Amino acid sequence: MSKKLKIGLFGFGVVGQGLYDIIRTKNLNIEIVKIAIKDPTKKRTLPPELFTTDKDELLNNPEINTIVELINDTEAAYDIVSTALKTGRNVVSASKKMLAIYLQELIDLQHQYGTSLLYEASVCGSIPIIRNLEEYYDNELLHSISGIFNGSSNYILSKGYNENMDYDTALKLAQDLGFAETDPTLDVGGFDAKYKLVIAAAHAYGVVVKPEKVLNVGIQNLHANDLQYAREKKLKIKLVPVAKELDDQHVTMFVLPKFVNEHEFLYNVDYEYNCVTVQAAFADQQFFYGKGAGGHPTGSAVLSDIAALRYDYQYEYKKAHNKKDLRFTNNVELNIYLRYEDDDLVEALQFEYIHERFYSGNYKFVTGKINLQNLIDNQHRISNSKAFVAFANQLTGVSLATAAKQTAEVL
């Protein structure tokens, strides 16, 4: 029989409200005892005695046995979650940045205090990927996990490709619809996708990597020329996080725009939708698709975790316990497209192979193979020079020697 959960809820924004709406329509043996909020002056439809601005009213309340954390403040979220775990309470969280930064510390706290922290809603909203990585794929060799982890950037890219909308207009529309924040850097810069990737990779490979070690290049430098290049090649541009096992000892992770073809699952995932593709040795390729944001979709993922806690469910981090010296590396080669203005940037990136070079007015691009570490070393230069970088599986290169010979023949 499931036990009754008495919840202390931190945050009553879009997801908190969505969670409350779902809970009140179900008979789940769950009760929200108190809700901590930041702004006490905001008008709410629920009784005022249900709310407080004092976090200790929740954390020190012996009646509350479960904490649900849905706030945007990273450090405050960590303080709430870590305190709850230390005082014997189980926790559900949706704070992907906080989880990615402090994941190892939170894993250690769970083991030390015998408590459970669940966070399905932190990665791709309603898509049940964490539990599947933890349970379904626990004994599976995973070649890679990738997908579309951020609906805001995907919405902007879809508007540009499908409707010829320029980047600034698409961004403004995404903000007006609530898909993107006033400061969109977290989304369009690839940070949000990176935090989610770090969390997912911990369950896929058992490797916990600090986010600052993982490359993220976003779409903020996207130009109409890049979209036109994609159309001519019958490709679409998607912002794609990738975690890939390279061999028995190494796994790599990065977030970059990607050219995808019509045979890839990601090709038909448009607008605010998210997806996750898992490439496994035995199960082959599997695809998860759904809404990655929104009150009710994300609230449903939070509720799934709450319901699991009624039966004392906890992550076992099986891959972490069974890993065989698997280490994170940025020493991997990628086939990339670089649209640039700064000629010296091409030299700085040290292309190993060149496939295409093109110059026409203000539009210059090169495609070829480079080492991921070179992108990391020049990340700020790429951003500041308004260059756009994307990778693609199908961009094959020729050697620099061959390229030089071809150039000499033309001359």
N, C-alpha and C positions, 0 to 999 in steps of 0.2 A: 504493500500500500504506500502511496506517495505521502510525503509529509507536507504540512501546510507551510507555505513560504510567506513570511511577513516582510515586505520590501520597504527599504529606504531608497527613494529615487532621487538621484542628483541630475537636475536638468529637466526642463519641461518645454523644450523647443519643439521643432517639427517631429523628431523621432520620439521624444518623451510623450508628446500628445498622441502620436500614432500608437504607441505602446498602450497608453491608457485606454484609447478607443477600442483596441482589440481585446484587452483584458476584461473590460466591462461587458463585452458581448459573450463571454465564455464563463463556464463554471469550472474553474481550474484549480480550486483550492489555493488561490493566490490573493493576497490583500496588500494594497499599497497603503502603508501606514503613514508615511510622511514624505513630502517632496521638498528638496532644497532648491532654491532659485536664487538668481542674482538680483533681479529687479522686483522689489515688492510692490512697486506702484503700477505695474502692468496689470490691466484688467483681465481677469480669468473667470471662466464659467464655473469652476469648482469652488467649494466652500473655502474661505480664506484660512480657516484653522488647519487645513491640510498642508499649507505651505509654511516654509521658514527660510530665513537667510543664514541661519546658524548651522553649520555642518555638524557640530557636535550633538545637536538634537537627534541626528540620525546615527552617528557613529557611536554615541554613548547610550543609546536607547536599548535596554535589554530585550525589549519586545521584538526588535528588528533582527532577523537572522540572515537576511540577504540584502546586499547592496547592489543597485543597478546604477552605473555611472555613464552619463550621456552628455558630458559638458565639453567645451572647446578649449579650455585652459589646460595645456599639457602638464605643467608642474602641479597645479591644483588637482588634476585627475590622478596623477601618480600618488600624491599625498593621501587622497581619499582611498584609492584602491589598496595601497600598501598598508595603510592603517587598518582597513577592514580585514585584510588577510591575516594580519598579526593578532587581531582580536577574535579570531575564530569564525569570522563570517565569510561565506562564499560570495563571489562577486561576478557580475556580468558587466562587460564594458564594450563600448563601440569606438573608443578613442584610438584610432590607428597610429597617430604620431606618437602618443605616449607609449603605447604597447611596443612599437618598433624600437624606440629609444631605450626603454627599460625592460625589454623582454627577458633577458637573462636574470636580472634581479627579481623579477616577478615569478619566474620559474623556480628560483631558489626559495623564495618566500613560501610558495605553495608546498614545496617539499618539507621545509622547516616546520611549518605550522599545521600541516595536514588539511589545508583548505583548498578550494577549487576556484579558479579564475577561467571563465569562458568568454569568448569574444568573436563568435561567428559573424556578428554584424559589422565588425571592423574591416572585413575584406569583401568587397563587392556586394554589400547590402543583403539582398534576399537570396543570393546564390549560396547554397550550402557547401562551400568548398573546404573549410577547415575540418569539419567533422568527417568529410569524405577522405581527406588526406590522412587524417588521424586513424580512421577505422577501416575504410574500404581498401586503401592503398598501403596499409601498415606493413605488409610483407612484399610489396611490389617494388620492382626496380623502375624508378621514374627517370626517363631520359630528359624530360623538360616539363615545365609549366609556364604558360604564357597567356596572353589574352588582352582584353580591354578592361582595365581596372578603374577607369575614371570617366564617368558619364559626361562631365562638363567639357572636357577636351574632345571627346568623341562627338558631342553635339556640334561643337564649333567646326570640326573637320568635316562632318556630314553636311552641314550647311554650305561650306565652301565648295565641296566636291559636287554635291547633288544639285545645288541651287545657285552656284557661281557667286555666293555671297562673300564679300571680302572679310578678312579676319576681324577687324575692329567692329564691323556691324554685327557679325555672328557672335562675338564676345558680348557686346551690349545686349543682344537679344537673350543670350544665355543668362546674363545677370538679371534682366527684367523678369525672366521666368523662374528665377530662383535656383537655376542649375549651377551658377558660378557666383562666387563671393565678390564683394566690392573690390577687394584685392585678390585677383585671380591667380596669383603666382603659385600657390599651393597646387592648384589643378593643372594649369597650362604649362607650368614649369616641370611637371613630372614628379613632384615631391610626394603628392598624395599616392600616386601609383607605386612609388618606391617604398613607402611605409607599408603598404599592403603586401607588396612582394616580399619584403623582409619577413613579415609575419607568416605568410604562406610557405615560404622556403624553409622556415624552421620546422614545420610539420612535414614537408615533403622530403627534406634531406637531413634534418637533425642538426643543421648548422645555423647558429645564431650570429648574424653579422650586424655590426653597427651601421646605421643608414648612411653615415658620412663616407663610408668606404665604397658605396655603390653609386655608379654613374647614373645621373638623371639629366637628360637633355629633353626639353619640352618643345612645344609648338609655337611659342610666342614670336619666333622669327619667320613663321610661315609666310610665303609670298605667292601671288597668283601664278608666277612662273613655275613654282614647285608643283602646284596642282595641275598645271598644263602638262608638265613633264609626265606626271602620273597618268593623266588621261591618254596621252599619246602611247604610253606603254601598256594601256589597259590595266592599270593598277590603281589602288586606292591607298591613301595615307592614313595610318592609324597610329596612335601613341601606345606602344606595346612594352610592357614589362616582361622580362625573360629571366627565368632561373633554369640553368642547364647543367647537368652533370657531364663533365668533359671526359673523365676517366674514373678509375677506382679511388683516386685521391683528391680530385679537384672538382669544384662546382663554381660556376660564374653566375653573376646577376648584373642586370643593367636595365635602364628604361630609356628607350629611344623611339622616335617616330620610325615607322616601318612601312615600306611599300609591300602591300599584300595583293596577291592575284585572286582571280575569281574561284580558284579551286581551294582556297583557304577558308576555314570557317569564319574568320574575322571579317572577311570581305562584306558579308551581308549584315553585320552588326552595326547599326546606324543610330544616330542621335543619342539619347541619354542611356541607352542600354549598355550593359556590361556582359562580358563573357570570360570564361576560363577554359583553356585547352590543356589537357593533360596528355602527354605522350609517354606511354608506359611500355615496358618490355613485353608483357604478357597480355594486358588488356588492350594494347594498341592505343589508338587515339580516341579520346572521349571529350565531350564538349558540354559545358554548362552555360546556360544563357538566362538572363533575367535582368530586372531593374536593380541598378546598383545604388540607388538613392531614393529618398522620399520617405515620408512618415510611416505609412503602412507597410511598404515592402521591407524597410529596415527594421521597423518595429516588430515585424513577424520573425525576423532573425533573432532579435533580442528575446522575444517570447520563447522561441525554440530553446535557447540556452536556459532561460528561467525554468521552463518545464523540465529540462534535463536535470536541473539541480534538485528537483523534487525526489529524484531517485539517486541522489548523491553521485552524479556523473562528474568525472574530471578527465582532463587530458592526461595521457600517460607519456607523451613525448617519446613514443617508441623508437622513432628513427634516431633520436639523439642518444638513446641508450645503446642502440645497436650499430651506430656509425663506425666505420673502419678508417679512422684518421682522415676523414673527408675535410678538405680545407677550401676556403674561399680564395679565388684568384681573379685578377683582372688581365692575366696573360692569355688572351684569346684574340684571334683574328676575326674581323668582320668585313663583309662587303658593304661599303657605304657610298652614299651620294652626298656630295658637299656642294651647296650653292654658296658662293662667296663673293666678296669684294676685295678682301685683303689677299693679295697674291702670296705674301710671305706665310700666310696661314697654311697653304698647301704644302709648303716646304717643311713647316714646323710639325705637321701631322705625319710626315715620313711614310708616305704611301709605299707599300711593298710592291703592289701591282697597280697598273693603271688600265682601266677599261675604256672610258670615254673622257674626252676633254671637249668643252664647248665654250665659245666666246661669241656673244652677239650683243652689242650695246652694253647695257648694264647687267646683262644676264650672263654669268659665268658659272659653270659647274664642272665637276670632275667626279667620276665614279671609279672605285677601285678598292683594294684591300689594305686595311691598316690594323694595327694592334689597338685593342681597347684601351690600354694604358695611355696611349698617345692622345686619345680623346679626353681622358681624364686630365692629363697634364695641361691641355689647352682648352678646358671647359669654359673658363671665364673669357678667354679670348674669342671663342666661338660665339658666345652670347653677346659680348660687347661689340663685335664687328658685324652683327646682324646676319651672320651666316646661318644656314639651315642644314642640319644633318639628318639623314635617315639611313636605315640599313635595310637590306633585302637579301633573302636567301638566293634569289635568282640573278643577282649582279655578279657575274663571273669576270675575273680579271685576266690580264696578260702581264707578263713580266715587264719591269721598267726597261730592261734591255731591249725587249721587243718593241715597246712603245717608242723608245729613242730611235731605233732603227727605222720604224714606220715614219716618224717625224722627219728623219734625215732624207728618206726616199721622197717624201712630199716636197721637201725643199730643193 
